[in-house]
Amino acid sequence: MVVNCITYVDLHRHVAADIQAELEAAVSTLTPASGAGAARSAVSRLLRHQKMRHPLSVLPMMVHAVETGQPGPAAPLAAVHVLWWTSACYLDDLADGHGTASSDSIGRDEALLASALSGMVLPVRIVRSLPVPAALQVALTAEIATGWAVGAEGQLTDIDADAEYANRNSVIETYRGKSGGPYSMITAMAALLAGASDERVELWREFGYIFGILWQLFNDQEDILSGRNEDLVNGTVTYLLTCALDDAPTARAREDLLDLGLAARRCARAREELTGRLLAPDVLARFAADLDAFRVEAHRLLTVLGGDERHMPVMRHLVDHSARMLLRARLAPAPAPAAV
């Protein structure tokens, strides 16, 4: 199957049915002949509850297409990608104190068990069902284990992060783990499935790390623009926050930011004030410059890799889409007129 598309969203429209078929086939393996189907039902409900907002499930198909000209054979890995993130995002919500609401069709305990099946059991079953040599199945399974280890390390570091001791470099290392780890997992798996050389697999792995950082920076911006402000409520140490902290003009200004960060966890007014500080022109200028540097690095890796000229533009478009500067500076309020 050769699919010529302009964007990754276009590609997803072409292959969504194939990915869904792979997901359904994987979930169906959870019901033994004599079983009632409880596990299959729970995973199906978790997949509906934890819908991905952006169709990045096509990323492994894009890598495979750049390597071979054919996205189709990587559809099972697209299903792995969906299942992995379904599990990881639910566990992340649980760590933040959210989980599932009482009105949802799946309870917290069911969702927790379903996330274990979704993130660990089903990806391995998909890999074991691929019509490839046993050695390749072993290599692909090892990537799943590594992806979980690197991603968990990054997530745990994120949970324990203290803004007082964080800086831009430390946050990027965290992002490289919690988001870069799973993306490097799936890009390396797609390259392996495509029969790429060891050198190219490692280049795709590094691309996945950089893409994961870009996508985390994208998500950080979306959280502010959406008005959810989950990062401020959860006290997450984001890259934008460390841009403000690292470039604070005085020690007192830095302390004020740290105090606002603590207050923002429980106070809407503090969140509003801190958001204003984060959207200051100098802070956004630093953020935008660093964001662009990661975009340039992602494009550099793609240039080194080369590949199928019909599909490389879609990958480059995805990089540019992920590296957009969505935030805009908030204008300071006009000063009050002087008393007469």
Sequence and secondary structure as in RCSB ss.txt:
>XXXX:A:sequence
MVVNCITYVDLHRHVAADIQAELEAAVSTLTPASGAGAARSAVSRLLRHQKMRHPLSVLPMMVHAVETGQPGPAA
PLAAVHVLWWTSACYLDDLADGHGTASSDSIGRDEALLASALSGMVLPVRIVRSLPVPAALQVALTAEIATGWAV
GAEGQLTDIDADAEYANRNSVIETYRGKSGGPYSMITAMAALLAGASDERVELWREFGYIFGILWQLFNDQEDIL
SGRNEDLVNGTVTYLLTCALDDAPTARAREDLLDLGLAARRCARAREELTGRLLAPDVLARFAADLDAFRVEAHR
LLTVLGGDERHMPVMRHLVDHSARMLLRARLAPAPAPAAV
>XXXX:A:secstr
     SSHHHHHHHHHHHHHHHHHHHHHTTS TT   HHHHHHHHHHHHT  SS GGGHHHHHHHHHHS  GGGH
HHHHHHHHHHHHHHHHHHHHTT    TTSSS HHHHHHHHHIIIIIHHHHHHHHSSS HHHHHHHHHHHHHHHHH
HHHHHHHHHH  GGG  HHHHHHHHHHHTHHHHHHHHHHHHHHTT  HHHHHHHHHHHHHHHHHHHHHHHHHHHH
TT  HHHHHT   HHHHHHHHT SSHHHHHHHHHHHHHTTT HHHHHHHHHHHTSHHHHHHHHHHHHHHHHHHHH
HHHHH   TTTHHHHHHHHHHHT                 
